[in-house]
Amino acid sequence: MNKMLFVNLSTKEIEVKKIPEEWIRDFIGGPGLGARILYEYMPANADVFGPESMVGFIAAPFNNTPILMGGRYTVVSKSPVYDGWNDANSGGYFGPMLKKAGYDAVFVNGISETPVYIWIDNGKVEIRDASKYWGMISTEFEEALFKDLDDDKIKAAFIGPAGEKMSNMAAVMNDGHRAAGRGGTGAVIGSKKLKGIVCRGNQSVEVYNKDELINKNKEIATALNAHPMKPLMTAFGTTGGFMPSLMSGDAAVKNFSISLAESGKTAQDFEPVAAKMLNEKYKVKDYGCANCPVKCGAIYHVEDEKYPMDHPGMPEYETQGWFSSAIMNTDPVTMIKCGDLCNEYGVDTIGAGGTVAWVFECFNEGLLTKEQLDGIEPFWGDGHAAVKLTEKICKLEGCGEILAAGSQSAADHFGVGHQFLFVASGMEIAQHDPRRAPGYIRTYQLDPTPGRHVKGGLAKANDRMTWEQKYNYRVTGFQDVSEVAMTEFVNNSGMCIFSVRMFPEGSLFKLVELLTGMPFSKKAAREMGIRSFTMRHAFNIREGMRRENFTVTDRMIGNPPLKDGPTKGITLDEVRLGDNFYNALGYGIDGVPSLDMLELLGGMEPVIETLYPKQK
């Protein structure tokens, strides 16, 4: 659409700007483009909750085009958790609708005196009163919008009550149960008294070579239909990975403290919370994001005397793991309820789940009391206690006000349980144990958005490696950088990350050419990916952050190592992995990119001005 919208909620100014052509060429879209824009328009060291702090909603280049599985959008801001760069993406239908409404991106700064939402109607923009919607949970808000605007086709990216109360776990929600969940951008939006962005439209994206793009889509569809992963994803979504992950040591058992073999339970004990039984008991409808033939999501219906749920979304693998094996809970209803509470209140399920698991361990080790937990006694396996804790976190009530800041902050508050933390720079991590896939420890620690499993790196190749190769730290940098670059490209384009596994090799690069007319090769994608990573990283450097500011906890690296199970005896060398990665990128050992690297990469002029003003 070549248009980005800037809205200042303090002054009520609305401005439309074109996206510079070189920014599109250098970053394509998504978090890379978002980082370039915030670097330009958001002052360094802005207070994360202050008027100069900016939040962006970025539709991806593949949104609102015929391209299959290209429906993801990105939100960007500073994170209230670690005070650095944050981006998170989500599927569903908001990204394509934002482009139909006429814009590639919306950037918001300032602070409104009263709750508002930004209404975009086929290019026309208004700041509207949202007082009646303030306090509404996700389904209530969307239903009220549909009724008030007399249109159930509108789409919104919004916050729930957790964002309004500025929880560090606050997510950005869309389409009921879809979430750009990580890093607390929902809290930044809440600090601005902004309920969300609401849009509709019928504008189209101009495609450079539409006929060839359609032909390429047909080729991709044929490959998709023949790929063995597609029917599994359609049937089970990401929940299908839970049982293999549990048995391989990937998923958490008792907050990643022990192996399944040591827990006294077997994998069969967790079959009630696994994909096949969940489908049989609760699944009523498949759900797919925009223009996606895989449809890996689902809508459930739960008839339960204590926790009836009409239309909860099928939990993703991360939600499933944190609220089941991580707390030894084999009850599917309480696991689903915890995820549904997070979706309704706009809370990151990884942050909430990781914090709940930390509370369980602290309580069972005698470090937290039921008095400190408002009378809740979270014994291992008690799903009802998990529901009560999750509800407290979602509503920021009682002990939930402390826990909603995350497990690191809660450990600091109570003065206990630091040895049980499984966090990177204060962020709870995904259900992927780095002791099983060592590449994750570098990604969790040194990606500009710490604690993320979807940011690329050596871990993506670990499953293709032998045991000896996985734990050989001598030469990891080049492959680590290659995997990062490819994932940056996928995230910037708006593709689903699973497309990489199922699309014919090289087809993503060809799609860029057919859509834009820009020549685009694997080499160009790699360069763009490294540029995107470096732009996000440069934001943190400008904020004064260096390598030593990005930390992981002892438990994450296996210090002390587990005594049994698939990762018995493993202690990771996260320092060596980080050294190798920075060396391969052309960064200094402190994480600062060299001048030669920045000049060779291109498109880094503002970063050079910041880091090397005398040499410019």
C-alpha positions in Angstrom: 0.0 0.0 0.0 3.1 2.2 0.5 1.4 4.1 3.3 2.1 4.2 7.0 -0.1 6.0 9.5 1.2 7.9 12.5 -1.2 8.8 15.3 -0.3 11.0 18.3 -2.8 10.4 21.1 -1.7 13.4 23.1 -2.2 15.9 20.4 -4.7 13.9 18.3 -2.6 14.5 15.2 -3.0 12.0 12.4 -0.3 11.9 9.6 0.2 9.6 6.6 3.7 9.0 5.3 5.1 7.0 2.4 7.5 4.2 3.3 10.9 5.1 1.7 11.7 2.7 -1.1 15.1 1.9 0.3 13.5 0.8 3.6 11.2 -1.6 1.7 14.2 -3.0 -0.3 16.4 -3.3 2.8 13.9 -4.8 5.2 10.7 -5.9 3.2 8.4 -5.6 6.3 7.7 -7.1 9.7 10.0 -6.6 12.7 12.9 -5.5 10.5 11.0 -2.6 9.0 9.5 -1.9 12.4 12.9 -1.6 13.9 14.0 0.8 11.2 11.0 3.0 11.7 11.2 3.1 15.5 14.9 3.9 15.2 14.0 6.8 13.1 10.9 8.2 14.9 11.3 7.1 18.6 13.9 8.9 20.7 16.6 6.8 22.4 16.0 5.9 26.0 12.3 6.9 25.9 10.4 5.9 28.9 8.6 2.7 27.9 5.3 4.1 29.3 5.9 7.7 28.4 4.4 9.8 25.6 7.5 9.4 23.4 7.3 5.6 23.5 5.9 4.3 20.3 4.1 1.1 19.4 3.6 -0.1 15.8 1.2 -2.5 14.1 2.8 -3.7 10.9 1.0 -5.6 8.1 3.4 -7.8 6.2 4.0 -7.7 2.5 2.4 -11.1 1.9 -0.8 -10.0 3.7 -3.8 -9.5 1.5 -2.3 -11.2 -1.5 -3.0 -14.6 -3.0 0.1 -16.0 -1.3 -0.7 -19.1 0.8 0.1 -19.0 4.6 1.0 -15.3 4.3 -1.3 -13.9 7.0 0.9 -12.9 9.9 1.3 -9.3 11.2 3.8 -7.9 13.8 3.6 -5.5 16.8 6.7 -3.6 17.8 7.6 -1.5 20.9 10.0 -1.4 23.8 9.4 -4.1 26.3 8.5 -3.3 29.9 10.1 -6.6 31.0 13.8 -5.9 29.9 13.4 -2.3 28.6 14.7 -3.2 25.2 13.4 -4.0 21.7 10.3 -6.0 21.5 8.4 -7.6 18.6 5.7 -10.3 18.5 3.6 -11.6 15.6 0.2 -13.1 15.3 -1.8 -14.9 12.7 -5.6 -14.6 12.1 -7.1 -11.9 9.8 -6.0 -8.5 11.2 -2.9 -8.0 9.1 -4.7 -8.6 5.8 -7.6 -6.4 6.9 -5.2 -3.5 7.8 -3.9 -3.5 4.2 -7.5 -3.7 2.9 -8.2 -0.6 5.0 -5.3 1.1 3.1 -2.2 0.9 5.3 0.9 -1.1 5.7 1.4 0.0 9.3 0.1 2.1 12.1 2.5 3.8 14.6 1.1 5.3 17.8 2.7 7.6 20.4 1.4 10.0 23.0 -1.1 9.3 25.8 -4.8 9.8 25.6 -6.6 11.3 28.6 -9.5 8.8 28.2 -9.7 5.3 26.6 -9.8 5.4 22.8 -9.5 3.2 19.8 -8.3 4.1 16.3 -10.9 3.4 13.6 -9.7 2.9 10.0 -12.5 2.7 7.4 -11.1 2.2 3.9 -8.4 4.8 4.4 -10.4 7.2 6.6 -9.0 7.5 10.1 -10.6 8.6 13.4 -9.7 8.5 17.1 -12.9 7.3 18.8 -14.0 7.0 22.4 -13.5 3.5 23.9 -14.7 4.2 27.4 -17.6 1.7 27.1 -15.1 -1.0 26.0 -12.5 -0.5 28.7 -12.5 -3.5 31.0 -14.1 -5.8 28.5 -12.5 -9.2 27.9 -11.7 -10.3 24.3 -14.9 -12.0 23.3 -17.1 -9.2 24.9 -15.1 -6.5 23.1 -15.3 -8.1 19.7 -19.0 -8.9 20.0 -19.7 -5.3 21.1 -17.7 -3.9 18.2 -19.6 -6.0 15.7 -22.9 -4.9 17.1 -22.0 -1.2 17.5 -20.5 -0.9 14.0 -23.1 -3.2 12.5 -20.4 -5.3 10.7 -19.1 -8.6 11.7 -16.4 -8.5 9.0 -14.3 -5.8 10.8 -11.0 -6.8 12.4 -9.2 -5.5 15.4 -5.9 -5.8 17.2 -6.6 -4.9 20.8 -5.7 -5.4 24.5 -7.7 -7.0 27.3 -7.9 -6.0 31.0 -4.4 -7.2 31.6 -3.1 -4.6 29.1 -5.3 -1.9 30.5 -3.7 -2.6 33.9 -0.2 -2.6 32.3 0.8 -6.2 33.1 4.2 -7.2 31.9 2.5 -10.2 30.4 -0.1 -8.3 28.4 -0.6 -9.5 24.9 -2.1 -8.0 21.8 -5.1 -10.0 20.8 -7.0 -10.5 17.5 -9.7 -12.8 16.2 -10.7 -13.9 19.7 -7.8 -16.3 20.6 -4.9 -15.2 18.4 -2.1 -13.3 20.2 1.0 -11.3 19.6 1.9 -12.4 23.0 5.5 -11.9 24.0 7.3 -9.1 25.7 4.5 -7.0 27.2 3.6 -4.7 24.2 0.0 -4.9 25.4 1.1 -3.0 28.5 2.6 -0.2 26.4 -0.7 0.1 24.5 -2.6 0.2 27.8 -0.3 3.0 29.1 -1.6 5.1 26.1 -5.2 4.4 27.0 -5.5 2.8 23.6 -7.9 -0.2 23.4 -6.7 -1.1 19.9 -6.8 -0.6 16.2 -10.1 -1.4 14.4 -10.3 -1.6 10.7 -12.2 -2.6 7.6 -11.8 -2.0 3.9 -11.8 -3.5 0.4 -8.6 -2.2 -1.1 -6.3 -4.5 -2.9 -2.5 -5.0 -3.2 -1.0 -4.4 -6.7 0.8 -7.6 -7.7 3.7 -7.3 -10.1 3.1 -10.6 -11.9 -0.3 -11.9 -10.9 -0.6 -14.7 -13.4 2.8 -16.2 -12.5 2.1 -15.7 -8.8 -1.1 -17.7 -9.1 0.7 -20.5 -11.0 3.4 -20.5 -8.3 0.6 -20.8 -5.7 -0.8 -23.8 -7.4 2.7 -25.4 -7.4 3.0 -24.7 -3.7 -0.5 -26.0 -3.0 0.3 -29.3 -4.7 3.5 -29.7 -2.7 1.6 -28.8 0.5 -1.1 -31.4 -0.1 1.5 -34.1 -0.6 3.6 -33.1 2.4 3.1 -35.6 5.4 3.2 -32.7 7.9 0.0 -31.0 6.5 -2.6 -33.6 7.6 -0.9 -33.8 11.0 -1.0 -30.1 11.5 -4.6 -29.9 10.2 -5.7 -32.6 12.7 -3.7 -31.6 15.8 -2.0 -28.3 15.3 1.0 -27.7 17.5 -0.5 -29.9 20.2 0.6 -32.9 18.1 4.1 -32.2 19.2 3.5 -32.5 22.9 3.9 -36.2 23.5 7.1 -36.6 21.4 8.5 -33.5 23.1 7.7 -34.9 26.5 9.4 -38.2 25.8 12.5 -36.5 24.2 13.2 -34.1 27.1 12.0 -31.1 25.2 8.9 -30.3 27.2 9.1 -29.3 30.9 8.5 -31.7 33.7 8.1 -30.0 37.1 9.3 -26.6 35.8 12.2 -28.2 33.9 13.6 -29.4 37.2 13.7 -33.2 36.5 13.2 -35.7 33.7 10.0 -37.6 33.1 11.6 -40.8 34.3 12.4 -39.2 37.7 8.9 -37.7 38.1 7.1 -41.0 38.9 4.8 -40.6 35.9 5.0 -42.0 32.3 4.1 -40.4 29.0 0.9 -42.4 29.1 -0.2 -40.6 32.2 -0.3 -37.4 30.1 -2.4 -38.8 27.3 -5.6 -37.0 28.6 -3.9 -33.7 27.8 -2.4 -34.9 24.5 -3.7 -34.1 21.0 -5.7 -37.2 20.1 -7.8 -37.2 23.2 -8.3 -33.4 23.2 -9.6 -33.7 19.6 -12.0 -36.5 20.5 -13.5 -34.8 23.5 -13.5 -31.1 22.7 -12.9 -30.2 19.1 -15.9 -28.9 17.2 -14.4 -26.8 14.4 -11.2 -26.3 12.5 -9.7 -22.8 12.4 -7.3 -21.4 9.9 -5.6 -18.0 9.5 -6.0 -15.9 6.4 -5.4 -17.7 3.1 -4.1 -20.8 4.9 -5.1 -24.3 3.6 -3.5 -26.0 6.6 -5.9 -24.8 9.3 -3.8 -25.8 12.3 -6.1 -24.1 14.8 -9.4 -25.3 16.2 -12.4 -24.2 18.3 -13.3 -26.4 21.3 -16.5 -26.8 23.3 -16.1 -27.9 26.9 -19.0 -29.1 29.0 -17.8 -29.1 32.5 -19.7 -28.4 35.7 -17.0 -26.1 37.1 -15.4 -24.7 33.9 -17.9 -24.6 31.1 -16.4 -23.0 27.9 -18.4 -22.3 24.8 -15.7 -21.5 22.3 -12.2 -21.6 23.6 -9.4 -21.8 21.1 -7.4 -25.0 20.9 -4.3 -24.4 23.1 -1.0 -24.1 21.4 1.8 -26.5 22.3 3.4 -23.9 24.6 0.2 -23.4 26.6 -0.4 -27.1 26.7 3.1 -27.9 28.1 3.2 -25.1 30.7 -0.2 -25.9 32.1 0.2 -29.7 32.1 3.6 -31.5 32.4 5.3 -28.4 33.8 3.1 -28.6 36.8 2.3 -32.4 36.6 -1.3 -31.7 35.7 -3.1 -34.4 33.7 -6.6 -32.8 33.7 -7.4 -31.4 30.3 -10.2 -29.1 31.4 -8.1 -27.1 33.8 -5.3 -26.9 31.2 -7.7 -25.5 28.6 -9.3 -23.2 31.1 -5.9 -21.6 32.0 -5.3 -20.9 28.3 -8.8 -19.6 27.8 -8.4 -17.2 30.7 -5.2 -15.8 29.2 -6.9 -15.3 25.8 -9.9 -13.6 27.3 -7.8 -11.2 29.5 -5.1 -10.7 26.9 -2.2 -12.4 28.6 0.8 -14.2 27.2 0.4 -17.9 28.0 4.1 -18.6 28.1 4.7 -15.8 30.6 1.7 -16.9 32.7 2.5 -20.6 32.4 6.1 -20.2 33.3 5.3 -18.1 36.3 2.6 -20.5 37.5 5.1 -23.4 37.2 7.7 -21.4 39.2 5.1 -20.8 41.9 4.3 -24.5 42.1 7.9 -25.4 42.6 8.5 -22.7 45.2 5.4 -23.8 47.1 6.3 -27.5 47.0 9.8 -26.7 48.1 8.5 -24.7 51.1 9.6 -21.3 49.8 6.2 -19.8 49.4 3.2 -20.3 51.7 -0.5 -20.4 51.0 -0.8 -17.1 52.9 1.5 -15.5 50.4 -0.7 -17.0 47.6 -4.1 -15.8 48.9 -4.9 -19.2 50.4 -4.1 -21.2 47.2 -2.1 -24.4 47.8 -0.5 -25.4 44.4 0.6 -29.0 45.1 2.1 -30.7 42.0 -0.7 -31.9 39.7 -3.4 -29.6 41.0 -5.0 -28.1 37.9 -7.6 -26.2 39.9 -4.8 -24.4 41.8 -3.3 -23.5 38.4 -6.7 -22.0 37.3 -6.9 -19.9 40.5 -3.3 -18.6 40.1 -3.9 -17.9 36.4 -7.1 -16.0 37.1 -5.2 -13.9 39.8 -2.5 -13.1 37.2 -5.0 -12.2 34.5 -7.0 -9.9 36.8 -3.9 -8.6 38.7 -5.7 -9.3 42.0 -4.0 -10.2 45.3 -0.8 -12.2 44.7 -1.6 -11.9 41.0 -0.5 -8.3 41.0 3.0 -9.5 42.0 3.0 -12.5 39.7 1.8 -10.6 36.6 5.2 -8.9 36.5 6.7 -12.4 35.8 8.6 -15.0 37.7 11.9 -13.0 37.8 10.2 -10.0 39.3 8.2 -12.3 41.7 11.4 -14.0 42.9 12.9 -10.6 43.6 9.8 -9.5 45.4 9.6 -12.5 47.7 13.3 -13.0 47.9 13.1 -16.7 47.1 13.2 -19.2 44.2 15.9 -17.6 42.0 17.4 -21.1 41.6 14.1 -22.3 40.0 13.9 -19.6 37.4 13.8 -20.6 33.7 14.0 -17.2 32.2 16.1 -15.2 29.7 16.5 -11.5 30.7 13.4 -11.9 32.8 11.3 -13.5 30.0 9.9 -17.0 30.6 10.9 -19.2 27.8 9.0 -21.6 25.5 8.5 -25.3 26.1 11.8 -26.2 24.4 14.6 -27.2 26.7 18.0 -25.8 25.5 19.7 -28.7 27.2 18.2 -30.9 24.5 18.8 -28.5 21.6 21.8 -26.3 22.6 21.2 -23.8 19.9 18.2 -22.5 21.8 20.4 -21.1 24.6 22.1 -18.7 22.2 18.7 -17.7 20.7 17.0 -17.3 24.1 19.9 -15.2 25.4 21.2 -13.1 22.5 18.3 -12.5 20.2 17.2 -8.8 20.5 14.0 -10.2 21.9 15.2 -12.6 24.5 13.4 -15.8 25.5 11.9 -16.5 22.0 11.8 -19.8 20.3 10.6 -18.5 16.9 13.6 -16.3 16.2 15.8 -18.7 14.3 19.3 -20.0 15.0 21.2 -23.2 15.4 18.4 -24.9 17.3 16.4 -25.1 14.1 19.1 -27.5 12.8 19.7 -29.4 16.0 17.1 -32.1 15.2 19.1 -32.9 12.0 22.3 -33.4 13.9 23.9 -36.3 15.7 24.4 -36.1 19.5 28.1 -35.4 19.0 27.4 -32.6 16.5 24.8 -30.9 18.7 27.2 -30.5 21.6 30.3 -29.7 19.5 30.8 -25.9 20.0 33.9 -25.5 17.9 32.2 -24.4 14.6 28.6 -23.2 15.1 28.6 -19.5 14.1 28.0 -19.7 10.3 25.1 -22.1 10.5 23.6 -20.2 13.4 23.7 -17.0 11.4 22.3 -18.7 8.3 19.3 -20.0 10.3 18.7 -16.6 11.9 18.8 -14.9 8.5 16.2 -17.3 7.0 13.8 -16.9 10.0 14.1 -13.1 9.8 13.1 -13.2 6.2 10.1 -15.4 6.9 9.0 -13.2 9.8 9.4 -10.0 7.8 7.5 -11.4 4.9 4.4 -12.4 7.0 4.7 -16.1 6.3 3.8 -18.7 8.9 7.0 -20.3 10.2 5.8 -23.7 9.3 5.8 -22.8 5.6 9.6 -23.3 5.6 9.1 -27.0 6.3 6.3 -27.6 3.8 7.0 -25.3 0.8 9.2 -26.3 -2.1 12.8 -25.1 -1.6 13.4 -21.6 -3.0 9.7 -20.8 -3.5 9.6 -18.1 -0.8 12.2 -16.1 -2.6 10.4 -16.4 -5.9 7.2 -15.2 -4.3 8.9 -11.9 -3.4 10.0 -11.4 -7.0 6.5 -12.1 -8.4 4.8 -9.9 -5.8 7.1 -6.9 -6.0 9.1 -7.1 -9.2 12.3 -6.9 -7.1 15.0 -9.5 -8.0 15.3 -11.7 -4.9 17.6 -14.6 -4.4 18.6 -16.8 -1.4 21.7 -14.6 -1.1 19.5 -11.4 -1.0 17.2 -13.1 1.6 20.3 -13.9 3.7 21.6 -10.3 3.5 18.2 -8.9 4.3 17.8 -11.3 7.3 21.2 -10.3 8.7 20.3 -6.6 8.2 17.0 -7.1 9.9 18.6 -8.8 12.9 21.2 -6.1 13.1 18.6 -3.3 13.0 16.7 -4.9 15.9 19.9 -5.4 17.8 21.0 -1.8 17.1 17.9 -0.6 18.8 19.1 -2.2 22.0 22.6 -0.9 21.6 21.2 2.6 21.3 19.4 2.0 24.5 22.7 1.4 26.2 22.4 -2.4 26.3 25.4 -4.7 25.7 26.0 -8.4 25.8 26.3 -8.6 29.6 22.8 -7.2 29.9 21.3 -10.3 28.3 21.3 -13.2 30.8 20.1 -16.7 31.2 19.6 -18.6 34.4 21.7 -21.5 35.7 18.9 -24.1 35.3 18.7 -23.3 31.6 22.3 -24.2 30.9 22.2 -27.3 33.1 24.0 -26.0 36.2 23.7 -28.3 38.0 22.9 -30.9 35.2 20.0 -33.3 35.3 20.6 -36.7 36.9 18.5 -38.8 34.6 16.6 -38.7 31.3 17.5 -37.8 27.7 19.6 -34.7 28.8 21.3 -36.4 31.7 24.7 -34.8 32.6 24.4 -31.9 30.1 25.8 -28.5 30.9 25.8 -26.0 28.0 28.6 -23.6 27.0 26.5 -20.6 26.3 29.5 -18.3 26.2 31.2 -20.2 23.4 28.0 -20.3 21.4 27.6 -16.6 21.7 31.2 -15.9 20.8 30.8 -18.0 17.7 27.6 -16.3 16.7 29.0 -12.8 17.1 32.2 -13.6 15.3 30.3 -15.1 12.3 28.1 -11.9 12.2 31.1 -9.6 12.2 30.2 -8.2 15.7 32.7 -7.5 18.4 32.7 -9.9 21.4 30.7 -7.3 23.3 27.9 -7.6 20.7 28.7 -4.3 18.9 28.7 -4.6 15.1 31.9 -3.5 13.5 32.0 -0.5 11.1 33.2 -2.7 8.3 30.3 -5.1 8.8 27.7 -2.3 8.8 29.1 -0.7 5.7 29.3 -4.0 3.9 25.7 -4.8 4.8 24.3 -1.5 3.6 21.1 0.2 4.8 22.7 0.8 8.3 23.5 4.5 7.9 21.6 5.6 11.1 23.3 2.9 13.1 26.7 4.0 11.8 25.9 7.6 12.8 25.1 6.4 16.3 28.1 4.1 16.8 30.8 5.6 14.6 30.0 9.3 14.2 33.7 10.3 13.8 34.4 7.7 11.1 31.3 8.6 9.0 
